[in-house]
Amino acid sequence: MRISEGVEWAAHCCLLLDWMGMGDPAAAEPVSTARLAAGYGLPAAYLNKQLQPLVKAGILTSTAGKKGGFRLAKPLADITLMDVLTAIEGPGEAFQCAEIRQRGVWADEPASVFRAPCAIDNAMRSAELEWRRALAAQTLAAVQANAELQAPGLRTQVQDWYARPST
């Protein structure tokens, strides 16, 4: 499974919206799609398409109109990487067993032989469950804290850039 870059853009935008709202989603002004997109060098229509599922998932709110845009619906501490992944990619499982063991050499075996899931299906589902648990345990607040540790001054740099008039 390859996770789409939409997940990356969505997570980045959540961090950015928190920095822009100074950590208080309720008091934050909406940030336009065009302005968000300009910060990442993306077409606004593309980014808007990526952020709409976050609105449906209750992670962001959107406001229409000239002064409209996006803002966080809740604090980053209440949003996990799994929330963002599920909003963008959907809740489906990454591994889909095709039951290929029922073909070829084993095609003539009775269905009763295949009642239990195969060992590969079990292993893949177990690994995916652990991966999902790890993403569900990682809040965007923790990701943001790590980003600020890696790049001191990042918050201020982002705020300064977005405070400049758009061209």
Buried (B, 14 or more C-beta within 10 A) or exposed (E): EEEEEBBBBBBBBBBBBBBBBEBEBEEBEBBBBBBBBBBEEBEBEBBBEBBBBBBEBEBBBBEEEEEEBBBBBBBBEBBBBBBBBBBBBEEEEBEEBEEEBBEEEEEEEEEEEEEEEBEEBEEBBEEBEEBBEEBBEBBBBBBBEEBBEEEEEBBEEBEEEBEEEEE
